[in-house]
Amino acid sequence: IEEVSDWGNQRLTGIRIDDDVVRCDVAVVAMGPWSVLAEDWFQGFRVPLLGTLGSMAFYDRPAGSIHSAIAISQQDDEGRDVMVTARADGKVTCLGVQGGHKVLTGQDLRQLNPEDVLPVQEDLEAGRNAFERLSSLTRGEAPASIGAGVRSVMTNRAPMIGRIPGYGGTAYVACGHNAYGILCGPITGKALAEVRQLQLLKGRLEYRLEEGQGPSSGWVSVALAGKELVVRAEEAPEESGDEEWEVVGGTNPDGIIVRLRQLELCEGRLCFELLSGEGPRRGWVSLRAAGRELVRRRREPEEGATEPLLNTDYMGTLRGACRGCQRCNLWRFTSLSSIEWGGPDTTTTIDDRRHAYDRKMRGYQEKRRGFSARCQNCRCPAEEHLDLSGWLCAVQKAARPFRETYEEAIRKDPAYRHLGRAVGSAKTRTLPRHATIPAAALEWPVFDAAIYLLSLGFFDPRLHGRTGQGDQGLRDAPGKHLVSVVCPTSEKRHNFHPLLYENFRTQSYEPKELIVVDTGSRPSPFLLDKVQSDSRVIYRHFTVDDSRDTDPMSAVLVNDGLSLVTAEDVKRRRGICFKPKTGWSLGFKRNLCGHLARGVVIAHFDDDDLYAPDYLSRMVEALFSAFGGQLVVAPALKAAATLSEWHMMEVKEQQFGFFDPKTDPLVEAPMRESFQYGYGFSLVYTKSAWETVPFPDVEWSEDGEFMGRLQLQKIPIQLVCSRDCHDGLAAHTHHSDSTSGGEMCGNVRLGYAVPVPDAFRALLPVARKVALDTNVRRGSQHPLRAEMHRVLDGFGQAPSEVRWHEKELFLKRNPDFGQRPPATPQYKEWSGQVRGGFGFGLSYRGPWLRVS
């Protein structure tokens, strides 16, 4: 099929036959048992058909030898359905249909060639013998002809008739009628549908749907390839009156604001009077020219909508199809399109509350006047329409796991509190409690509808889903699972995308795919080009900002000698304000990556880090060691893996270090586990583990929260070690644009310097080019650390970072660095009256970052 995107909905425009495309406005799939092939053509469409083989013998008797028509049906001893029809014109058909033990499944029908459907002699004999027991008309005669066919039936024994979802009413199906195709003919035609003519121009009909299913209005060809597609039911007089039209200019759908009053409409030409804008005061104009619309009827647009929206009644109840007239598919009341879907963790504005109050008061007033709320489509009252509250509850339930944090999970079961790590206080992203939902969402899986709401309406599964895209060759190979490499990114990271792709391309593991979710004002030119040349790359760009609902200082843990507190607490007590910004959190972007992933295994790649060519192979092997070392496991099994030690690289000069949290003397014992589990650049896990525990919708430390909740669920986590400091698996980079503050103790880098590992040498040219393109400066201060100094120290210039080759000399000059201060009552200095503060990171071990 040929299709285009129409306001986020797929619209069929033609049928591809061999090398030719037959253009059409509406297509009907009516291929009998071979209608199962439509599953490959239409995204997300299922045709659960079964088939039975039948053999037929045809006899010709003289006209008048049979005085009345008769139909006989029975089942013989072998379970074969035998049917005989004798018509008054002398035509006799004997049919034998194979028994239930020879039913063809959908897979059998896909592989069945119509040329291979041949008569079976045993079935022919069974049909003929059944008729000879009742009549001697055909006894001893050879049939005039024989044939064979496949009868199709749905698994629920009811025919499938109606619209194919997701194609805007341009695709329909009519199959699975079993033996009742002729009887179902009228209702099939009724469903495919009756229309009212608006105008007829050069063999094309502009229509408005009166009854049945299909687009509410549009254009359709009257005939195609010599066959009539629509027939005139009654003569329709030409319209006249004072209806208003708008000039659209023929190319721009928004058009020029020139409004006309209709005086007469005749054969596709409009006699008008100018109402507003510039142009002739009166005259005639063609409605269309060269296939383009020149003028269109003026319609009042829905409030803020470009497509049909779900609406509520006055009490806020979501309504659906009408049970009264049974012709209206959806409740329509355009002024009530704001739906309350959020839970207690969402926000509602004063305007939202005022709107809900006004809506109810308006309903009460209209009822007192005798005007009950009625559907704008069918004029039936709201009570006649289906209550969709159950569907909305299912969507809310699907969205709930994305809003749970590690702290909330521990509160549910305090028995696991001992697993708590120093990860700060993650707060879920602020979401509005009210939203508009497109009517098409009723046909989506509830999980897709939940993602749509969590994305603030930016993610549309019809536009951004994976159905049918990027699946060429992306299947589990013999002995190996497909691995989905995922990476959330943003506009300011576009210069790092060549490095990301090079890390992916050089991986020795196959099969694999790359999923990138990008946010910002413009897409990545590099990845747009790679999508065209590499089918393994799945790239989605969204014009949305990264959220900043939570102060970054909430990610900074400060040890004051008594307990761990966050720098946000210090900042708040000092009266420093934080300005939030609405958008997507990093946790939500990671969840969207997981939703788009097709692999059994999901692996994190950061766009600025380095990964050895055998990284995926070794991580997948370690991941499946939880299941006895098998390389192929059931997709439902849950496990995760992460590096327990890794390399680091300074981007500007490509200097390398190695960090082992278990042995580094500057890492306190309570912090070792946080370092081992809290960095997301090396996470690898099964998709079933992510489906059980998705990432929390937070901006910071979403990876540490994720790993903590995996532990609460007792999902095995494998810690992967390097063979030695020269064995490179992954290198976490240091630069001022990183989302992580890096592996630091105060202003001192953790780990120690090492030579360049051989595994990373091939990536260094790309890394050098990235450093030049991004203008990374040597030793530039990370903005998060600069703010830490401003908040926690409050005076002087922030100390420069102590790099690996400077570390030994620095520790000799500062032998007390990193020692825990004694617990003293000086904590009282944190009161609101005192503006001073400690020199965190200068006199003793400094603040720790929990972000990655």
C-alpha positions in Angstrom: 0.0 0.0 0.0 1.0 3.6 -0.4 0.3 5.9 2.5 0.9 9.4 3.8 0.7 11.1 7.2 -2.5 13.2 7.7 -2.5 15.2 11.0 -0.8 12.4 12.8 -3.0 9.7 11.2 -2.0 7.4 8.4 -4.0 7.8 5.2 -4.0 5.3 2.4 -3.5 6.9 -1.0 -2.9 3.9 -3.4 -2.4 0.2 -3.9 0.9 -1.2 -5.3 0.3 -3.9 -7.8 3.5 -5.4 -9.2 5.5 -2.3 -10.2 2.5 0.0 -10.6 0.5 2.0 -8.1 -3.2 2.4 -8.5 -4.3 5.6 -6.8 -7.5 5.5 -4.7 -9.2 7.4 -1.9 -10.6 4.3 -0.1 -9.6 0.7 -0.2 -11.5 -2.4 0.9 -9.6 -5.6 1.8 -11.9 -8.4 0.6 -9.6 -11.3 -0.4 -11.3 -14.1 1.4 -8.8 -16.3 3.2 -5.8 -14.3 1.8 -7.0 -11.3 3.8 -4.5 -12.4 6.4 -1.8 -10.7 4.2 -3.3 -7.4 5.3 -1.4 -7.8 8.6 1.8 -7.0 6.7 0.4 -4.0 5.0 -1.5 -2.1 7.8 0.4 -1.2 11.0 -0.8 -3.0 14.1 -3.8 -4.7 12.3 -4.7 -8.3 13.1 -6.8 -10.6 11.0 -7.4 -13.9 13.0 -8.6 -16.1 10.1 -9.0 -19.8 9.8 -9.5 -21.6 6.5 -11.1 -24.9 5.3 -10.5 -26.5 1.9 -13.5 -27.5 -0.2 -13.9 -29.4 -3.5 -16.9 -28.7 -5.8 -18.5 -30.6 -8.7 -20.8 -28.8 -11.1 -23.6 -30.5 -13.0 -25.8 -29.0 -15.8 -29.3 -30.4 -16.0 -31.9 -29.3 -18.6 -33.9 -26.3 -17.5 -37.2 -27.3 -15.8 -35.9 -30.7 -14.6 -35.6 -29.2 -11.1 -38.9 -27.7 -10.1 -37.7 -25.9 -7.0 -34.4 -24.8 -5.4 -33.0 -26.9 -2.6 -30.0 -26.6 -0.3 -28.8 -29.6 1.8 -26.1 -29.5 4.4 -24.9 -32.4 6.6 -21.8 -33.9 8.2 -20.6 -37.3 7.2 -18.9 -40.0 9.3 -15.4 -38.6 8.7 -16.3 -35.1 10.0 -16.6 -33.7 6.5 -19.1 -31.0 5.8 -21.2 -31.9 2.7 -23.4 -29.4 1.0 -25.6 -29.7 -2.2 -27.4 -26.9 -3.9 -29.8 -27.5 -6.8 -31.3 -24.5 -8.6 -34.4 -24.3 -10.7 -32.4 -23.5 -13.8 -30.8 -26.9 -13.6 -27.5 -26.0 -12.0 -26.4 -28.5 -9.3 -23.4 -28.0 -7.1 -22.0 -30.7 -4.9 -19.5 -29.5 -2.3 -17.3 -31.4 0.1 -15.4 -29.4 2.8 -12.6 -31.1 4.7 -13.2 -31.8 8.4 -12.0 -29.8 11.4 -8.8 -31.8 11.7 -7.6 -30.2 8.4 -8.3 -26.6 9.4 -5.8 -24.1 8.0 -4.3 -21.6 10.4 -3.4 -18.1 9.6 0.3 -19.1 9.0 -0.9 -21.8 6.6 -3.1 -19.3 4.7 -0.1 -17.0 4.4 2.0 -19.7 2.7 -0.9 -21.1 0.6 -0.6 -20.3 -3.1 -4.0 -19.9 -4.8 -2.7 -22.0 -7.7 -2.1 -24.9 -5.3 -5.7 -25.1 -4.3 -6.9 -28.2 -6.2 -9.9 -30.5 -5.9 -9.6 -33.5 -3.7 -11.2 -36.6 -5.2 -12.4 -38.0 -1.8 -14.3 -34.7 -1.1 -15.9 -34.7 -4.5 -17.1 -38.3 -4.1 -18.5 -37.4 -0.7 -20.5 -34.5 -2.1 -21.8 -36.5 -5.0 -22.8 -39.5 -2.9 -24.7 -37.3 -0.5 -26.9 -36.0 -3.4 -27.3 -39.4 -5.0 -28.8 -40.7 -1.8 -31.6 -38.2 -2.2 -32.0 -37.9 -6.0 -31.1 -39.8 -9.2 -30.7 -36.6 -11.3 -26.9 -36.9 -11.5 -26.5 -40.6 -10.9 -23.9 -42.1 -13.3 -23.0 -38.8 -14.9 -19.6 -37.1 -14.9 -19.6 -33.5 -13.6 -19.5 -30.7 -16.2 -16.6 -29.2 -14.3 -14.9 -29.4 -11.0 -13.2 -26.8 -8.8 -11.8 -26.1 -5.4 -11.8 -23.2 -2.9 -10.8 -22.0 0.5 -13.6 -20.9 2.9 -12.5 -18.3 5.5 -13.9 -17.9 8.9 -12.8 -15.7 11.9 -11.7 -17.5 15.1 -14.8 -16.1 16.8 -17.0 -17.3 13.9 -18.2 -13.8 13.2 -17.3 -11.9 10.0 -14.9 -9.0 10.1 -16.5 -6.0 8.5 -15.6 -2.3 9.0 -12.8 0.2 9.2 -9.2 -0.6 9.6 -8.0 1.5 12.6 -5.3 4.1 12.3 -5.9 5.0 8.6 -8.4 7.8 8.9 -11.3 5.9 7.4 -9.4 5.3 4.1 -9.1 1.5 4.6 -11.8 -1.1 5.3 -12.0 -4.9 5.6 -14.7 -7.4 4.7 -13.8 -11.0 5.2 -14.5 -14.1 7.3 -18.1 -14.6 6.1 -17.7 -18.4 6.0 -20.6 -19.8 3.9 -22.7 -16.7 4.3 -21.0 -14.2 1.9 -24.2 -13.6 -0.1 -26.3 -13.1 3.1 -23.8 -10.7 4.5 -23.6 -8.7 1.3 -26.2 -6.0 2.3 -24.7 -5.4 5.7 -21.2 -5.2 4.2 -22.4 -2.6 1.8 -24.2 -0.8 4.6 -20.9 -0.5 6.6 -19.0 0.8 3.6 -21.2 3.3 3.5 -23.8 5.9 2.4 -22.7 9.4 1.6 -24.3 12.7 0.6 -23.1 14.6 -2.4 -21.8 18.1 -1.9 -20.5 18.7 -5.4 -19.4 16.7 -8.4 -16.5 17.9 -10.4 -14.8 16.0 -13.3 -15.7 12.5 -12.1 -14.8 13.3 -8.5 -17.4 13.5 -5.8 -17.1 15.8 -2.7 -19.2 14.1 0.0 -20.3 14.2 3.6 -20.9 10.9 5.3 -24.6 10.2 6.2 -24.5 6.7 7.4 -22.0 3.9 8.0 -18.3 4.1 8.7 -15.6 6.1 6.9 -14.2 9.6 6.6 -16.8 12.2 7.7 -16.1 14.2 4.5 -13.7 14.3 1.5 -13.4 13.5 -2.2 -13.8 10.2 -3.9 -13.6 9.1 -7.5 -17.0 8.0 -9.0 -15.4 5.3 -11.1 -12.0 3.6 -11.3 -10.8 1.3 -14.1 -14.2 1.2 -15.7 -16.0 0.2 -12.5 -18.4 2.4 -10.5 -17.3 3.0 -6.9 -20.3 5.0 -5.8 -23.8 5.3 -7.4 -26.3 8.1 -7.2 -29.1 7.3 -4.7 -31.3 10.3 -5.5 -31.0 13.5 -7.5 -29.5 16.3 -5.3 -30.4 19.9 -6.3 -27.6 22.4 -6.5 -27.1 24.3 -3.3 -27.7 28.0 -2.9 -27.9 30.2 0.1 -25.7 32.4 2.3 -23.1 29.8 3.4 -19.6 31.3 4.0 -16.5 30.2 2.2 -12.8 31.0 2.6 -10.1 31.4 -0.1 -7.2 29.1 0.7 -4.9 30.1 -2.1 -4.6 26.6 -3.6 -1.2 25.7 -1.9 -1.3 26.8 1.7 -4.0 25.1 3.8 -4.2 28.1 6.1 -4.7 30.3 3.0 -5.4 34.0 2.7 -8.1 35.5 5.0 -10.6 36.3 2.3 -14.2 35.3 3.1 -17.0 34.9 0.6 -20.8 34.5 0.9 -22.3 31.8 -1.4 -24.9 33.0 -3.8 -25.1 29.9 -6.0 -23.2 26.7 -6.5 -23.2 25.0 -9.9 -21.1 22.3 -11.4 -18.1 23.0 -9.2 -18.2 26.7 -9.6 -19.2 29.2 -6.8 -21.1 32.4 -7.4 -19.9 34.6 -4.5 -20.1 38.0 -2.8 -17.0 39.3 -1.1 -17.4 39.6 2.7 -13.8 40.4 3.9 -10.4 40.8 2.3 -9.3 42.0 -1.0 -10.7 41.0 -4.4 -13.7 41.4 -6.8 -17.0 42.3 -5.0 -18.9 39.6 -6.9 -18.1 36.9 -9.4 -17.6 33.2 -10.1 -14.7 31.0 -8.9 -13.8 27.3 -9.4 -13.7 25.3 -6.2 -10.6 23.4 -7.3 -7.9 23.8 -10.0 -5.2 21.3 -11.0 -6.2 19.0 -8.2 -5.8 21.8 -5.5 -8.5 23.3 -3.4 -9.0 27.0 -4.0 -11.9 27.8 -1.7 -13.5 25.8 1.1 -16.5 26.0 3.3 -15.8 27.9 6.5 -16.1 25.7 9.6 -15.8 26.7 13.2 -12.6 25.0 14.5 -12.6 23.0 17.7 -11.0 24.8 20.7 -7.2 24.2 20.3 -7.7 21.0 18.3 -6.5 19.9 14.9 -8.3 16.5 15.0 -11.3 15.0 16.9 -10.8 15.0 20.7 -12.3 13.0 23.4 -14.9 15.0 25.3 -16.6 14.7 28.7 -20.1 15.5 29.9 -20.8 18.3 32.4 -19.8 16.1 35.3 -16.4 15.3 33.8 -17.2 11.8 32.7 -15.6 10.7 29.5 -18.1 9.6 26.9 -17.9 7.4 23.8 -20.2 5.9 21.2 -24.0 6.4 21.3 -26.1 3.4 22.4 -29.3 5.2 21.5 -29.1 5.9 17.7 -26.2 3.5 17.3 -24.9 5.6 14.4 -22.7 8.0 16.4 -19.2 6.6 17.1 -18.1 9.2 19.6 -19.6 11.8 22.0 -18.8 15.3 20.7 -19.1 18.3 22.9 -16.2 20.5 21.9 -16.3 22.9 24.8 -15.6 20.0 27.2 -12.4 18.6 25.8 -10.3 19.0 29.0 -10.0 15.7 30.8 -8.8 15.2 34.3 -6.4 12.2 34.2 -3.6 13.0 36.7 -3.3 11.7 40.2 -2.3 13.5 43.4 1.3 14.0 42.2 0.1 16.2 39.3 -0.7 19.9 39.5 -3.9 21.8 38.7 -3.9 25.5 38.0 -6.5 28.1 39.1 -7.7 28.2 35.5 -8.3 24.5 35.4 -10.3 24.6 38.6 -12.2 27.6 37.4 -13.0 25.9 34.1 -14.3 22.8 35.9 -16.5 24.9 38.1 -17.8 26.9 35.2 -18.5 23.7 33.2 -20.6 22.2 36.0 -22.5 25.5 36.6 -23.2 25.9 32.9 -24.6 22.4 32.8 -26.9 23.1 35.7 -28.1 26.3 34.1 -28.9 24.7 30.8 -30.8 21.8 32.5 -32.9 24.3 34.3 -33.8 25.9 31.0 -34.6 22.5 29.5 -31.5 22.2 27.4 -29.8 19.0 28.4 -26.2 18.4 27.2 -26.6 16.7 23.8 -24.0 15.3 21.4 -23.1 17.7 18.6 -23.0 14.7 16.2 -26.3 12.8 16.9 -28.1 15.2 19.3 -28.6 12.3 21.8 -28.2 13.1 25.5 -24.9 12.3 27.3 -26.5 9.4 29.2 -27.1 7.6 25.9 -23.3 7.5 25.3 -20.9 4.9 26.6 -19.1 5.7 29.9 -15.3 5.5 29.1 -14.2 5.9 32.7 -12.9 2.3 32.8 -10.6 3.0 29.8 -9.3 6.2 31.5 -8.6 4.2 34.7 -6.6 1.6 32.7 -4.5 4.4 31.2 -3.9 5.9 34.6 -2.9 2.5 35.9 -0.4 2.1 33.0 1.2 5.5 33.8 1.5 4.9 37.5 4.8 2.8 37.5 6.6 5.7 35.8 5.8 8.0 38.6 7.1 5.9 41.5 10.5 6.6 43.0 12.9 4.5 45.0 11.9 6.3 48.3 8.2 5.6 47.6 9.0 1.9 46.9 10.9 1.6 50.2 8.0 3.2 52.0 5.7 0.5 50.6 7.9 -2.2 52.2 10.1 -1.0 55.0 11.7 -4.4 55.2 14.0 -3.4 52.4 15.1 -0.1 54.0 18.5 -1.5 54.6 19.1 -1.5 50.8 18.8 2.3 50.7 21.8 4.1 49.3 22.8 7.7 49.4 21.0 8.9 46.2 19.6 12.1 47.5 15.9 13.0 47.2 14.6 12.5 43.7 11.3 14.3 42.9 9.0 13.3 40.1 8.5 15.8 37.2 5.5 18.1 37.6 2.7 17.2 35.2 -0.7 19.0 34.6 -3.7 17.2 35.9 -5.8 18.1 32.9 -5.1 17.3 29.3 -6.7 16.9 25.9 -6.7 13.4 24.4 -7.3 12.6 20.7 -10.2 10.4 19.8 -7.8 8.0 18.0 -6.3 7.1 21.4 -9.2 4.7 22.0 -7.7 2.5 19.4 -4.2 2.6 20.9 -2.8 0.2 23.5 -3.4 1.8 26.9 0.4 1.9 27.4 0.7 4.1 24.3 -2.0 6.4 25.6 -0.2 6.6 29.0 3.1 7.6 27.2 1.2 10.2 25.2 -0.1 11.8 28.4 3.3 11.6 30.2 4.9 13.2 27.1 2.6 16.3 27.4 1.1 15.3 24.1 4.3 15.3 22.1 4.7 11.6 21.6 2.1 10.2 19.1 2.3 6.5 18.4 0.9 7.0 14.9 3.9 9.2 14.1 6.6 8.1 16.4 5.9 4.4 17.0 8.0 1.5 15.7 5.3 -0.4 13.8 6.8 -1.5 10.5 9.9 0.7 10.7 13.5 -0.4 11.0 12.7 -4.1 11.3 14.6 -5.3 8.3 17.0 -7.9 9.6 16.5 -6.8 13.2 15.5 -10.2 14.6 17.1 -12.5 17.1 19.9 -14.4 15.3 20.6 -18.1 16.0 22.1 -18.3 19.4 21.9 -14.5 20.0 19.3 -12.0 21.1 18.7 -8.6 19.4 20.3 -5.8 21.6 18.8 -2.3 21.5 21.4 0.3 22.2 19.5 3.3 23.6 20.6 6.9 24.1 18.6 10.0 25.3 20.2 13.2 24.0 19.4 16.9 23.4 20.2 19.7 20.9 23.3 20.9 22.7 24.8 17.4 22.3 24.5 17.2 18.5 28.3 17.5 18.1 28.7 14.2 20.0 26.4 12.2 17.7 29.3 11.1 15.3 31.0 9.6 18.4 27.8 7.9 19.5 27.3 6.3 16.0 31.0 5.2 15.8 30.7 3.5 19.1 27.6 1.6 17.9 29.0 0.8 14.4 32.2 -0.7 15.7 30.5 -3.1 18.1 31.3 -6.7 17.2 28.0 -8.0 18.6 25.1 -8.7 16.2 22.2 -8.2 15.8 21.8 -4.7 17.3 19.9 -1.5 16.8 20.4 2.1 17.9 17.5 4.0 19.5 18.0 7.8 20.0 15.5 10.1 21.5 16.4 13.8 20.9 14.8 16.9 22.3 15.3 20.6 21.3 14.4 23.1 18.7 16.0 21.3 15.8 16.8 17.7 14.9 20.3 16.3 14.5 21.5 16.6 10.9 24.0 13.7 11.4 21.4 11.3 12.7 18.9 12.3 10.1 21.4 11.3 7.5 22.2 8.0 9.2 18.5 7.0 9.4 18.5 7.1 5.6 21.7 5.0 5.2 21.5 2.6 8.1 18.2 0.8 8.8 19.4 -0.1 12.3 19.2 3.5 13.5 15.9 4.6 14.9 15.9 8.3 15.6 13.0 10.4 17.1 13.2 14.1 17.6 10.7 16.1 19.7 10.5 19.9 19.9 10.3 20.0 23.6 12.7 21.3 26.3 14.4 19.3 29.0 12.5 19.8 32.3 14.0 21.6 35.3 11.4 21.1 37.9 14.0 20.0 40.5 17.0 22.1 41.6 20.3 20.4 40.4 21.6 20.9 43.9 19.2 18.2 45.1 21.7 15.8 43.4 24.6 17.0 45.7 25.0 15.1 48.9 26.9 16.9 51.7 28.4 15.1 54.7 28.2 17.5 57.6 29.6 15.1 60.2 26.2 14.0 61.4 24.3 13.0 58.4 24.0 13.4 54.6 21.9 16.3 53.5 21.5 17.9 50.0 22.9 21.2 48.8 19.3 22.1 47.9 18.6 22.3 51.6 21.5 24.7 52.1 20.4 26.8 49.1 16.8 27.0 50.4 17.9 28.1 53.8 20.1 30.8 52.3 17.1 32.2 50.4 18.4 31.4 46.9 15.5 30.8 44.5 15.3 28.2 41.8 13.3 28.8 38.6 11.6 25.6 37.2 11.1 24.9 33.5 8.5 22.5 32.0 9.6 19.7 29.7 10.8 16.1 29.6 12.9 14.6 32.4 15.9 12.3 31.6 14.0 9.4 33.3 11.0 9.8 30.9 13.4 10.0 27.9 15.0 6.7 29.0 11.5 5.2 29.3 10.6 6.3 25.8 13.8 4.7 24.5 12.8 1.5 26.3 9.3 1.7 24.8 10.7 2.0 21.2 13.3 -0.8 21.7 12.6 -4.1 20.1 15.5 -6.1 21.6 15.3 -8.6 24.4 18.3 -6.8 25.8 18.7 -3.0 26.3 22.1 -1.4 26.6 22.8 2.2 27.6 25.3 4.3 25.5 26.0 7.9 26.5 26.7 10.1 23.4 30.0 11.4 24.9 31.6 8.2 26.2 33.8 5.5 24.6 32.9 1.8 24.3 35.3 -1.0 23.3 34.3 -3.1 20.2 33.7 -6.1 22.4 31.8 -4.2 25.0 28.3 -5.4 24.1 29.5 -9.0 23.7 31.1 -9.1 27.1 28.2 -7.3 28.9 25.6 -9.6 27.3 27.6 -12.6 28.3 27.8 -11.3 31.9 24.1 -10.4 31.9 23.1 -14.0 31.0 25.5 -15.5 33.5 22.6 -15.0 36.0 20.8 -17.8 34.0 23.7 -20.3 33.9 25.6 -18.7 31.1 23.0 -19.3 28.4 23.2 -16.9 25.5 19.5 -17.4 24.6 16.9 -17.1 27.4 13.2 -16.6 27.6 12.3 -13.0 26.9 10.3 -12.9 30.2 13.5 -13.4 32.4 14.7 -10.4 34.3 18.3 -9.4 34.9 20.7 -6.4 34.8 24.4 -5.8 34.6 26.7 -2.8 35.1 30.5 -2.1 35.3 31.9 -2.1 38.8 35.1 -0.4 37.6 35.8 1.6 34.5 38.1 4.0 32.6 37.8 7.7 32.4 38.9 10.2 29.7 39.6 13.9 29.6 38.0 14.9 26.4 40.3 17.9 25.5 43.6 16.0 25.7 42.4 12.4 25.6 44.1 11.6 28.9 42.9 8.4 30.5 42.4 7.3 34.1 41.1 4.1 35.8 38.6 4.0 38.7 37.7 1.2 41.0 35.3 2.3 43.7 36.0 -0.8 45.8 39.7 0.1 46.4 40.0 3.9 45.9 41.1 5.3 49.3 39.1 8.6 48.8 35.8 6.7 48.5 34.1 6.1 51.9 32.7 2.7 52.5 29.0 3.8 52.5 29.5 5.4 49.1 31.1 2.5 47.3 27.8 0.8 46.5 26.4 4.1 45.1 29.4 4.4 42.8 29.1 0.8 41.6 25.4 0.9 40.9 24.7 4.6 40.3 26.2 5.3 36.9 23.9 4.8 34.0 26.4 4.9 31.1 27.1 1.2 31.5 23.7 -0.3 32.4 22.6 -3.4 30.5 19.3 -5.1 31.3 16.6 -7.2 29.8 13.5 -5.5 28.5 11.3 -7.5 30.8 13.3 -6.0 33.8 12.5 -2.5 32.5 8.8 -3.4 32.0 8.7 -4.5 35.6 10.6 -1.5 37.0 10.7 1.5 34.6 12.8 4.5 35.2 11.3 7.1 37.6 10.1 10.3 35.9 12.9 12.4 37.5 15.7 14.6 36.2 18.6 13.4 38.3 19.8 10.0 39.5 17.2 8.1 37.5 19.8 5.3 37.0 20.5 4.9 40.7 16.8 4.9 41.4 16.3 2.3 38.7 19.0 0.0 40.1 17.7 0.4 43.7 14.2 -0.6 42.7 15.6 -3.6 40.8 17.1 -4.7 44.1 13.8 -4.3 45.9 12.3 -6.6 43.3 15.1 -9.1 43.9 16.1 -9.0 40.2 19.7 -10.2 39.8 22.3 -7.6 39.0 25.7 -8.7 37.7 28.8 -6.5 38.4 31.3 -6.7 35.5 35.0 -6.2 36.2 37.9 -5.5 33.8 40.7 -7.9 33.6 43.1 -5.2 34.6 43.6 -1.4 34.3 44.8 -1.8 30.7 41.6 -3.8 29.7 39.3 -1.2 28.3 35.6 -1.8 28.2 34.1 1.7 28.6 35.5 5.2 29.3 33.4 7.8 31.1 34.4 11.2 29.9 35.2 14.5 31.8 34.1 17.8 30.2 32.1 20.8 31.1 29.1 19.9 29.1 28.6 16.5 30.6 25.4 15.8 32.6 27.5 14.2 35.2 29.8 16.0 37.5 32.3 13.2 37.1 34.0 10.9 39.5 35.2 13.5 42.0 36.0 13.9 45.7 35.6 17.6 46.3 37.8 19.1 43.5 40.0 16.0 43.2 39.5 13.4 40.5 39.1 9.9 41.7 41.2 7.0 40.2 44.7 7.2 38.7 46.3 7.9 35.4 46.8 5.0 32.9 48.1 4.8 29.3 45.6 4.8 26.4 43.9 1.4 26.3 44.3 -0.3 22.9 40.5 -0.8 22.7 39.9 2.9 22.5 42.6 3.9 20.0 40.4 3.6 16.9 37.9 6.0 18.5 40.3 8.8 19.4 40.2 10.5 16.0 36.5 10.9 16.3 36.8 12.1 19.9 39.4 14.7 18.9 37.1 16.1 16.2 34.3 16.2 18.7 36.5 18.2 21.1 37.3 20.7 18.4 33.7 21.0 17.3 32.4 21.6 20.8 35.2 23.9 21.7 36.0 22.0 24.9 38.5 23.9 27.0 41.1 22.2 29.2 40.3 22.3 32.9 37.1 24.3 32.3 34.9 24.3 35.4 31.7 22.2 35.3 28.7 24.5 35.8 27.2 22.2 38.4 30.4 22.3 40.5 30.7 26.1 40.1 27.2 26.4 41.6 28.1 24.0 44.3 31.0 26.2 45.3 28.7 29.3 45.1 26.1 27.7 47.3 28.2 25.8 49.8 31.3 28.0 50.1 29.9 31.3 49.1 33.2 33.2 48.8 36.3 33.2 46.6 36.9 31.6 43.3 36.1 27.9 42.9 39.2 25.7 43.2 40.4 24.2 40.0 40.2 20.5 39.5 43.1 18.3 40.6 43.7 16.0 37.7 45.3 12.5 37.8 48.9 13.5 37.1 48.6 16.3 39.8 46.9 14.1 42.4 49.9 12.5 44.1 51.6 15.9 44.7 48.3 17.4 46.0 47.7 14.7 48.5 51.3 15.0 49.8 50.7 18.7 50.4 47.2 18.1 51.9 47.5 14.8 54.0 44.3 15.5 55.8 42.2 15.8 52.6 39.3 13.4 52.5 39.2 12.7 56.2 35.8 12.7 57.8 35.4 15.7 60.2 34.5 15.0 63.8 30.8 15.2 64.7 30.4 18.6 66.5 27.5 20.8 67.4 28.6 23.2 64.6 25.6 21.9 62.6 23.6 24.7 64.4 25.2 27.2 62.0 22.7 26.0 59.4 20.0 28.1 61.0 18.3 30.8 58.9 19.9 33.7 60.8 23.5 32.6 60.0 24.6 33.5 56.4 28.0 31.9 56.6 28.9 28.2 56.0 31.5 25.6 56.0 34.2 25.4 53.3 32.9 22.1 52.0 35.4 20.4 49.7 38.3 22.4 51.1 38.9 21.3 54.7 37.6 17.8 54.4 35.8 15.4 52.0 33.6 17.5 49.8 30.1 17.0 48.3 29.3 13.9 46.3 27.3 14.0 43.0 24.7 11.3 42.5 23.9 12.2 38.9 25.2 10.5 35.8 
